Amino acid sequence: MPSVIVVGGGVAGLTVAHELVERGFEVQVFDTRTAWGGKARSQPVAGTGTNGRRDLPASTASASTHASTATSST
């Protein structure tokens, strides 16, 4: 099975990884953050929610590299 490395776990990286897995590739996704999603990902900012609303989202960076491997189940 051919293998591919995707650098970036944002929307584009995860989309291409999914498409490649669907086509039979073994895919490894690498990102500097510990959570997937890139700029589309959000995290709550404590104390910003009022009147029963949830806290506002914020983006945070991590210095570590996070990797995941996926293969097609077909």
SEFIZA-3560 file (N, C-alpha, C; in Angstrom, 3 decimals):
REM SEFIZA-3560
<numar><xx>0.849</xx><yy>-1.177</yy><zz>0.000</zz><atom>N</atom></numar>
<numar><xx>0.000</xx><yy>0.000</yy><zz>0.000</zz><atom>CA</atom></numar>
<numar><xx>0.898</xx><yy>1.244</yy><zz>0.000</zz><atom>C</atom></numar>
<numar><xx>0.644</xx><yy>2.200</yy><zz>-0.894</zz><atom>N</atom></numar>
<numar><xx>1.429</xx><yy>3.443</yy><zz>-0.895</zz><atom>CA</atom></numar>
<numar><xx>1.136</xx><yy>4.266</yy><zz>0.349</zz><atom>C</atom></numar>
<numar><xx>2.134</xx><yy>5.028</yy><zz>0.801</zz><atom>N</atom></numar>
<numar><xx>1.939</xx><yy>5.852</yy><zz>1.986</zz><atom>CA</atom></numar>
<numar><xx>2.252</xx><yy>7.310</yy><zz>1.683</zz><atom>C</atom></numar>
<numar><xx>1.573</xx><yy>8.201</yy><zz>2.430</zz><atom>N</atom></numar>
<numar><xx>1.693</xx><yy>9.639</yy><zz>2.228</zz><atom>CA</atom></numar>
<numar><xx>1.767</xx><yy>10.312</yy><zz>3.591</zz><atom>C</atom></numar>
<numar><xx>2.548</xx><yy>11.379</yy><zz>3.685</zz><atom>N</atom></numar>
<numar><xx>2.584</xx><yy>12.222</yy><zz>4.875</zz><atom>CA</atom></numar>
<numar><xx>1.891</xx><yy>13.536</yy><zz>4.529</zz><atom>C</atom></numar>
<numar><xx>0.949</xx><yy>13.943</yy><zz>5.363</zz><atom>N</atom></numar>
<numar><xx>0.264</xx><yy>15.229</yy><zz>5.203</zz><atom>CA</atom></numar>
<numar><xx>0.735</xx><yy>16.128</yy><zz>6.347</zz><atom>C</atom></numar>
<numar><xx>1.245</xx><yy>17.298</yy><zz>6.000</zz><atom>N</atom></numar>
<numar><xx>1.710</xx><yy>18.251</yy><zz>7.004</zz><atom>CA</atom></numar>
<numar><xx>0.610</xx><yy>19.286</yy><zz>7.211</zz><atom>C</atom></numar>
<numar><xx>0.009</xx><yy>19.263</yy><zz>8.395</zz><atom>N</atom></numar>
<numar><xx>-1.057</xx><yy>20.198</yy><zz>8.729</zz><atom>CA</atom></numar>
<numar><xx>-2.361</xx><yy>19.475</yy><zz>8.962</zz><atom>C</atom></numar>
<numar><xx>-2.905</xx><yy>19.636</yy><zz>10.156</zz><atom>N</atom></numar>
<numar><xx>-4.157</xx><yy>18.993</yy><zz>10.520</zz><atom>CA</atom></numar>
<numar><xx>-5.339</xx><yy>19.924</yy><zz>10.493</zz><atom>C</atom></numar>
<numar><xx>-5.265</xx><yy>20.952</yy><zz>9.659</zz><atom>N</atom></numar>
<numar><xx>-6.393</xx><yy>21.860</yy><zz>9.482</zz><atom>CA</atom></numar>
<numar><xx>-7.412</xx><yy>21.262</yy><zz>8.529</zz><atom>C</atom></numar>
<numar><xx>-8.358</xx><yy>22.055</yy><zz>8.106</zz><atom>N</atom></numar>
<numar><xx>-9.430</xx><yy>21.581</yy><zz>7.230</zz><atom>CA</atom></numar>
<numar><xx>-8.871</xx><yy>20.996</yy><zz>5.943</zz><atom>C</atom></numar>
<numar><xx>-7.939</xx><yy>21.682</yy><zz>5.304</zz><atom>N</atom></numar>
<numar><xx>-7.381</xx><yy>21.193</yy><zz>4.034</zz><atom>CA</atom></numar>
<numar><xx>-6.584</xx><yy>19.909</yy><zz>4.238</zz><atom>C</atom></numar>
<numar><xx>-5.740</xx><yy>19.866</yy><zz>5.268</zz><atom>N</atom></numar>
<numar><xx>-4.939</xx><yy>18.676</yy><zz>5.517</zz><atom>CA</atom></numar>
<numar><xx>-5.789</xx><yy>17.464</yy><zz>5.843</zz><atom>C</atom></numar>
<numar><xx>-6.803</xx><yy>17.643</yy><zz>6.672</zz><atom>N</atom></numar>
<numar><xx>-7.679</xx><yy>16.539</yy><zz>7.026</zz><atom>CA</atom></numar>
<numar><xx>-8.525</xx><yy>16.095</yy><zz>5.836</zz><atom>C</atom></numar>
<numar><xx>-8.914</xx><yy>17.038</yy><zz>4.987</zz><atom>N</atom></numar>
<numar><xx>-9.688</xx><yy>16.690</yy><zz>3.795</zz><atom>CA</atom></numar>
<numar><xx>-8.859</xx><yy>15.858</yy><zz>2.839</zz><atom>C</atom></numar>
<numar><xx>-7.630</xx><yy>16.284</yy><zz>2.564</zz><atom>N</atom></numar>
<numar><xx>-6.783</xx><yy>15.518</yy><zz>1.649</zz><atom>CA</atom></numar>
<numar><xx>-6.441</xx><yy>14.165</yy><zz>2.251</zz><atom>C</atom></numar>
<numar><xx>-6.219</xx><yy>14.100</yy><zz>3.564</zz><atom>N</atom></numar>
<numar><xx>-5.938</xx><yy>12.819</yy><zz>4.213</zz><atom>CA</atom></numar>
<numar><xx>-7.119</xx><yy>11.866</yy><zz>4.052</zz><atom>C</atom></numar>
<numar><xx>-8.314</xx><yy>12.370</yy><zz>4.260</zz><atom>N</atom></numar>
<numar><xx>-9.516</xx><yy>11.548</yy><zz>4.094</zz><atom>CA</atom></numar>
<numar><xx>-9.643</xx><yy>11.037</yy><zz>2.664</zz><atom>C</atom></numar>
<numar><xx>-9.456</xx><yy>11.913</yy><zz>1.698</zz><atom>N</atom></numar>
<numar><xx>-9.566</xx><yy>11.516</yy><zz>0.294</zz><atom>CA</atom></numar>
<numar><xx>-8.524</xx><yy>10.457</yy><zz>-0.069</zz><atom>C</atom></numar>
<numar><xx>-7.304</xx><yy>10.607</yy><zz>0.436</zz><atom>N</atom></numar>
<numar><xx>-6.248</xx><yy>9.637</yy><zz>0.140</zz><atom>CA</atom></numar>
<numar><xx>-6.537</xx><yy>8.282</yy><zz>0.776</zz><atom>C</atom></numar>
<numar><xx>-7.042</xx><yy>8.280</yy><zz>2.013</zz><atom>N</atom></numar>
<numar><xx>-7.412</xx><yy>7.022</yy><zz>2.667</zz><atom>CA</atom></numar>
<numar><xx>-8.514</xx><yy>6.328</yy><zz>1.877</zz><atom>C</atom></numar>
<numar><xx>-9.483</xx><yy>7.100</yy><zz>1.408</zz><atom>N</atom></numar>
<numar><xx>-10.574</xx><yy>6.525</yy><zz>0.601</zz><atom>CA</atom></numar>
<numar><xx>-10.049</xx><yy>5.884</yy><zz>-0.686</zz><atom>C</atom></numar>
<numar><xx>-8.905</xx><yy>6.336</yy><zz>-1.165</zz><atom>N</atom></numar>
<numar><xx>-8.309</xx><yy>5.805</yy><zz>-2.398</zz><atom>CA</atom></numar>
<numar><xx>-7.253</xx><yy>4.737</yy><zz>-2.121</zz><atom>C</atom></numar>
<numar><xx>-7.151</xx><yy>4.305</yy><zz>-0.852</zz><atom>N</atom></numar>
<numar><xx>-6.289</xx><yy>3.186</yy><zz>-0.534</zz><atom>CA</atom></numar>
<numar><xx>-4.887</xx><yy>3.509</yy><zz>-0.053</zz><atom>C</atom></numar>
<numar><xx>-4.606</xx><yy>4.778</yy><zz>0.231</zz><atom>N</atom></numar>
<numar><xx>-3.289</xx><yy>5.170</yy><zz>0.732</zz><atom>CA</atom></numar>
<numar><xx>-3.231</xx><yy>5.024</yy><zz>2.245</zz><atom>C</atom></numar>
<numar><xx>-2.051</xx><yy>4.734</yy><zz>2.769</zz><atom>N</atom></numar>
<numar><xx>-1.805</xx><yy>4.844</yy><zz>4.202</zz><atom>CA</atom></numar>
<numar><xx>-1.369</xx><yy>6.288</yy><zz>4.428</zz><atom>C</atom></numar>
<numar><xx>-2.007</xx><yy>6.980</yy><zz>5.359</zz><atom>N</atom></numar>
<numar><xx>-1.773</xx><yy>8.418</yy><zz>5.538</zz><atom>CA</atom></numar>
<numar><xx>-1.340</xx><yy>8.707</yy><zz>6.972</zz><atom>C</atom></numar>
<numar><xx>-0.307</xx><yy>9.523</yy><zz>7.112</zz><atom>N</atom></numar>
<numar><xx>0.094</xx><yy>10.057</yy><zz>8.411</zz><atom>CA</atom></numar>
<numar><xx>-0.085</xx><yy>11.569</yy><zz>8.352</zz><atom>C</atom></numar>
<numar><xx>-0.771</xx><yy>12.123</yy><zz>9.362</zz><atom>N</atom></numar>
<numar><xx>-1.011</xx><yy>13.558</yy><zz>9.436</zz><atom>CA</atom></numar>
<numar><xx>-0.191</xx><yy>14.113</yy><zz>10.593</zz><atom>C</atom></numar>
<numar><xx>0.594</xx><yy>15.156</yy><zz>10.323</zz><atom>N</atom></numar>
<numar><xx>1.415</xx><yy>15.803</yy><zz>11.343</zz><atom>CA</atom></numar>
<numar><xx>0.964</xx><yy>17.250</yy><zz>11.526</zz><atom>C</atom></numar>
<numar><xx>0.868</xx><yy>17.668</yy><zz>12.770</zz><atom>N</atom></numar>
<numar><xx>0.494</xx><yy>19.043</yy><zz>13.078</zz><atom>CA</atom></numar>
<numar><xx>1.201</xx><yy>19.460</yy><zz>14.355</zz><atom>C</atom></numar>
<numar><xx>1.454</xx><yy>20.749</yy><zz>14.517</zz><atom>N</atom></numar>
<numar><xx>2.128</xx><yy>21.241</yy><zz>15.721</zz><atom>CA</atom></numar>
<numar><xx>1.185</xx><yy>21.340</yy><zz>16.911</zz><atom>C</atom></numar>
<numar><xx>-0.109</xx><yy>21.297</yy><zz>16.657</zz><atom>N</atom></numar>
<numar><xx>-1.088</xx><yy>21.382</yy><zz>17.747</zz><atom>CA</atom></numar>
<numar><xx>-1.512</xx><yy>19.985</yy><zz>18.180</zz><atom>C</atom></numar>
<numar><xx>-2.007</xx><yy>19.876</yy><zz>19.395</zz><atom>N</atom></numar>
<numar><xx>-2.485</xx><yy>18.587</yy><zz>19.885</zz><atom>CA</atom></numar>
<numar><xx>-3.937</xx><yy>18.320</yy><zz>19.518</zz><atom>C</atom></numar>
<numar><xx>-4.636</xx><yy>19.313</yy><zz>19.001</zz><atom>N</atom></numar>
<numar><xx>-6.022</xx><yy>19.149</yy><zz>18.566</zz><atom>CA</atom></numar>
<numar><xx>-6.111</xx><yy>19.436</yy><zz>17.073</zz><atom>C</atom></numar>
<numar><xx>-6.934</xx><yy>18.662</yy><zz>16.375</zz><atom>N</atom></numar>
<numar><xx>-7.088</xx><yy>18.838</yy><zz>14.926</zz><atom>CA</atom></numar>
<numar><xx>-8.007</xx><yy>20.004</yy><zz>14.619</zz><atom>C</atom></numar>
<numar><xx>-7.899</xx><yy>20.556</yy><zz>13.411</zz><atom>N</atom></numar>
<numar><xx>-8.835</xx><yy>21.573</yy><zz>12.943</zz><atom>CA</atom></numar>
<numar><xx>-8.212</xx><yy>22.874</yy><zz>12.493</zz><atom>C</atom></numar>
<numar><xx>-6.960</xx><yy>23.140</yy><zz>12.847</zz><atom>N</atom></numar>
<numar><xx>-6.320</xx><yy>24.383</yy><zz>12.420</zz><atom>CA</atom></numar>
<numar><xx>-7.081</xx><yy>25.598</yy><zz>12.885</zz><atom>C</atom></numar>
<numar><xx>-7.277</xx><yy>26.558</yy><zz>11.992</zz><atom>N</atom></numar>
<numar><xx>-7.979</xx><yy>27.792</yy><zz>12.352</zz><atom>CA</atom></numar>
<numar><xx>-9.477</xx><yy>27.574</yy><zz>12.548</zz><atom>C</atom></numar>
<numar><xx>-9.991</xx><yy>26.444</yy><zz>12.083</zz><atom>N</atom></numar>
<numar><xx>-11.412</xx><yy>26.147</yy><zz>12.261</zz><atom>CA</atom></numar>
<numar><xx>-11.700</xx><yy>25.587</yy><zz>13.653</zz><atom>C</atom></numar>
<numar><xx>-10.652</xx><yy>25.290</yy><zz>14.400</zz><atom>N</atom></numar>
<numar><xx>-10.786</xx><yy>24.750</yy><zz>15.754</zz><atom>CA</atom></numar>
<numar><xx>-10.956</xx><yy>25.889</yy><zz>16.738</zz><atom>C</atom></numar>
<numar><xx>-11.701</xx><yy>25.650</yy><zz>17.787</zz><atom>N</atom></numar>
<numar><xx>-11.847</xx><yy>26.686</yy><zz>18.804</zz><atom>CA</atom></numar>
<numar><xx>-11.750</xx><yy>26.077</yy><zz>20.196</zz><atom>C</atom></numar>
<numar><xx>-11.449</xx><yy>26.922</yy><zz>21.129</zz><atom>N</atom></numar>
<numar><xx>-11.326</xx><yy>26.552</yy><zz>22.526</zz><atom>CA</atom></numar>
<numar><xx>-11.966</xx><yy>27.651</yy><zz>23.350</zz><atom>C</atom></numar>
<numar><xx>-12.651</xx><yy>27.307</yy><zz>24.422</zz><atom>N</atom></numar>
<numar><xx>-13.308</xx><yy>28.359</yy><zz>25.205</zz><atom>CA</atom></numar>
<numar><xx>-12.316</xx><yy>29.239</yy><zz>25.969</zz><atom>C</atom></numar>
<numar><xx>-12.704</xx><yy>30.509</yy><zz>26.138</zz><atom>N</atom></numar>
<numar><xx>-11.933</xx><yy>31.450</yy><zz>26.963</zz><atom>CA</atom></numar>
<numar><xx>-12.733</xx><yy>31.612</yy><zz>28.246</zz><atom>C</atom></numar>
<numar><xx>-12.160</xx><yy>31.112</yy><zz>29.333</zz><atom>N</atom></numar>
<numar><xx>-12.881</xx><yy>31.109</yy><zz>30.612</zz><atom>CA</atom></numar>
<numar><xx>-13.325</xx><yy>32.506</yy><zz>31.025</zz><atom>C</atom></numar>
<numar><xx>-14.571</xx><yy>32.587</yy><zz>31.493</zz><atom>N</atom></numar>
<numar><xx>-15.077</xx><yy>33.841</yy><zz>32.040</zz><atom>CA</atom></numar>
<numar><xx>-15.678</xx><yy>34.806</yy><zz>31.034</zz><atom>C</atom></numar>
<numar><xx>-15.780</xx><yy>34.437</yy><zz>29.746</zz><atom>N</atom></numar>
<numar><xx>-16.309</xx><yy>35.366</yy><zz>28.755</zz><atom>CA</atom></numar>
<numar><xx>-17.801</xx><yy>35.168</yy><zz>28.488</zz><atom>C</atom></numar>
<numar><xx>-18.356</xx><yy>34.045</yy><zz>28.928</zz><atom>N</atom></numar>
<numar><xx>-19.783</xx><yy>33.802</yy><zz>28.732</zz><atom>CA</atom></numar>
<numar><xx>-20.606</xx><yy>34.550</yy><zz>29.771</zz><atom>C</atom></numar>
<numar><xx>-21.723</xx><yy>35.132</yy><zz>29.353</zz><atom>N</atom></numar>
<numar><xx>-22.603</xx><yy>35.852</yy><zz>30.278</zz><atom>CA</atom></numar>
<numar><xx>-24.041</xx><yy>35.418</yy><zz>30.047</zz><atom>C</atom></numar>
<numar><xx>-24.869</xx><yy>35.577</yy><zz>31.059</zz><atom>N</atom></numar>
<numar><xx>-26.311</xx><yy>35.283</yy><zz>30.967</zz><atom>CA</atom></numar>
<numar><xx>-26.590</xx><yy>33.880</yy><zz>30.431</zz><atom>C</atom></numar>
<numar><xx>-25.821</xx><yy>32.891</yy><zz>30.905</zz><atom>N</atom></numar>
<numar><xx>-26.042</xx><yy>31.507</yy><zz>30.495</zz><atom>CA</atom></numar>
<numar><xx>-25.411</xx><yy>31.116</yy><zz>29.171</zz><atom>C</atom></numar>
<numar><xx>-24.724</xx><yy>32.049</yy><zz>28.520</zz><atom>N</atom></numar>
<numar><xx>-24.076</xx><yy>31.734</yy><zz>27.238</zz><atom>CA</atom></numar>
<numar><xx>-22.733</xx><yy>31.052</yy><zz>27.501</zz><atom>C</atom></numar>
<numar><xx>-22.320</xx><yy>30.257</yy><zz>26.537</zz><atom>N</atom></numar>
<numar><xx>-21.016</xx><yy>29.603</yy><zz>26.641</zz><atom>CA</atom></numar>
<numar><xx>-19.900</xx><yy>30.621</yy><zz>26.452</zz><atom>C</atom></numar>
<numar><xx>-18.707</xx><yy>30.282</yy><zz>26.964</zz><atom>N</atom></numar>
<numar><xx>-17.545</xx><yy>31.159</yy><zz>26.803</zz><atom>CA</atom></numar>
<numar><xx>-17.166</xx><yy>31.296</yy><zz>25.330</zz><atom>C</atom></numar>
<numar><xx>-16.565</xx><yy>32.436</yy><zz>24.974</zz><atom>N</atom></numar>
<numar><xx>-16.105</xx><yy>32.675</yy><zz>23.609</zz><atom>CA</atom></numar>
<numar><xx>-14.916</xx><yy>31.788</yy><zz>23.275</zz><atom>C</atom></numar>
<numar><xx>-14.757</xx><yy>31.425</yy><zz>21.987</zz><atom>N</atom></numar>
<numar><xx>-13.616</xx><yy>30.592</yy><zz>21.601</zz><atom>CA</atom></numar>
<numar><xx>-12.342</xx><yy>31.420</yy><zz>21.425</zz><atom>C</atom></numar>
<numar><xx>-11.211</xx><yy>30.752</yy><zz>21.562</zz><atom>N</atom></numar>
<numar><xx>-9.898</xx><yy>31.355</yy><zz>21.306</zz><atom>CA</atom></numar>
<numar><xx>-8.991</xx><yy>30.286</yy><zz>20.719</zz><atom>C</atom></numar>
<numar><xx>-7.961</xx><yy>30.703</yy><zz>20.042</zz><atom>N</atom></numar>
<numar><xx>-7.003</xx><yy>29.773</yy><zz>19.460</zz><atom>CA</atom></numar>
<numar><xx>-5.751</xx><yy>29.759</yy><zz>20.319</zz><atom>C</atom></numar>
<numar><xx>-5.190</xx><yy>28.562</yy><zz>20.538</zz><atom>N</atom></numar>
<numar><xx>-3.934</xx><yy>28.437</yy><zz>21.271</zz><atom>CA</atom></numar>
<numar><xx>-2.977</xx><yy>27.585</yy><zz>20.473</zz><atom>C</atom></numar>
<numar><xx>-1.683</xx><yy>27.838</yy><zz>20.609</zz><atom>N</atom></numar>
<numar><xx>-0.662</xx><yy>27.078</yy><zz>19.888</zz><atom>CA</atom></numar>
<numar><xx>0.086</xx><yy>26.178</yy><zz>20.847</zz><atom>C</atom></numar>
<numar><xx>0.616</xx><yy>25.108</yy><zz>20.299</zz><atom>N</atom></numar>
<numar><xx>1.416</xx><yy>24.179</yy><zz>21.080</zz><atom>CA</atom></numar>
<numar><xx>2.728</xx><yy>23.942</yy><zz>20.362</zz><atom>C</atom></numar>
<numar><xx>3.802</xx><yy>23.776</yy><zz>21.099</zz><atom>N</atom></numar>
<numar><xx>5.117</xx><yy>23.578</yy><zz>20.488</zz><atom>CA</atom></numar>
<numar><xx>5.362</xx><yy>22.133</yy><zz>20.098</zz><atom>C</atom></numar>
<numar><xx>4.533</xx><yy>21.212</yy><zz>20.555</zz><atom>N</atom></numar>
<numar><xx>4.764</xx><yy>19.805</yy><zz>20.244</zz><atom>CA</atom></numar>
<numar><xx>4.196</xx><yy>19.436</yy><zz>18.875</zz><atom>C</atom></numar>
<numar><xx>4.606</xx><yy>18.297</yy><zz>18.366</zz><atom>N</atom></numar>
<numar><xx>4.086</xx><yy>17.795</yy><zz>17.084</zz><atom>CA</atom></numar>
<numar><xx>3.182</xx><yy>16.619</yy><zz>17.366</zz><atom>C</atom></numar>
<numar><xx>2.015</xx><yy>16.625</yy><zz>16.788</zz><atom>N</atom></numar>
<numar><xx>1.027</xx><yy>15.585</yy><zz>16.991</zz><atom>CA</atom></numar>
<numar><xx>0.866</xx><yy>14.845</yy><zz>15.677</zz><atom>C</atom></numar>
<numar><xx>0.840</xx><yy>13.527</yy><zz>15.708</zz><atom>N</atom></numar>
<numar><xx>0.724</xx><yy>12.744</yy><zz>14.483</zz><atom>CA</atom></numar>
<numar><xx>-0.367</xx><yy>11.705</yy><zz>14.627</zz><atom>C</atom></numar>
<numar><xx>-0.968</xx><yy>11.345</yy><zz>13.505</zz><atom>N</atom></numar>
<numar><xx>-1.961</xx><yy>10.295</yy><zz>13.476</zz><atom>CA</atom></numar>
<numar><xx>-1.795</xx><yy>9.509</yy><zz>12.185</zz><atom>C</atom></numar>
<numar><xx>-2.052</xx><yy>8.216</yy><zz>12.242</zz><atom>N</atom></numar>
<numar><xx>-1.969</xx><yy>7.364</yy><zz>11.062</zz><atom>CA</atom></numar>
<numar><xx>-3.345</xx><yy>6.797</yy><zz>10.774</zz><atom>C</atom></numar>
<numar><xx>-3.714</xx><yy>6.804</yy><zz>9.508</zz><atom>N</atom></numar>
<numar><xx>-5.002</xx><yy>6.249</yy><zz>9.110</zz><atom>CA</atom></numar>
<numar><xx>-4.822</xx><yy>5.360</yy><zz>7.889</zz><atom>C</atom></numar>
<numar><xx>-5.605</xx><yy>4.292</yy><zz>7.828</zz><atom>N</atom></numar>
<numar><xx>-5.598</xx><yy>3.429</yy><zz>6.656</zz><atom>CA</atom></numar>
<numar><xx>-7.030</xx><yy>3.122</yy><zz>6.275</zz><atom>C</atom></numar>
<numar><xx>-7.226</xx><yy>2.799</yy><zz>5.034</zz><atom>N</atom></numar>
<numar><xx>-8.558</xx><yy>2.473</yy><zz>4.545</zz><atom>CA</atom></numar>
<numar><xx>-8.991</xx><yy>1.137</yy><zz>5.096</zz><atom>C</atom></numar>
<numar><xx>-10.254</xx><yy>1.013</yy><zz>5.448</zz><atom>N</atom></numar>
<numar><xx>-10.774</xx><yy>-0.245</yy><zz>5.982</zz><atom>CA</atom></numar>
<numar><xx>-11.345</xx><yy>-1.124</yy><zz>4.887</zz><atom>C</atom></numar>
<numar><xx>-11.206</xx><yy>-0.719</yy><zz>3.634</zz><atom>N</atom></numar>
<numar><xx>-11.743</xx><yy>-1.516</yy><zz>2.536</zz><atom>CA</atom></numar>
<numar><xx>-10.706</xx><yy>-2.393</yy><zz>1.919</zz><atom>C</atom></numar>
//
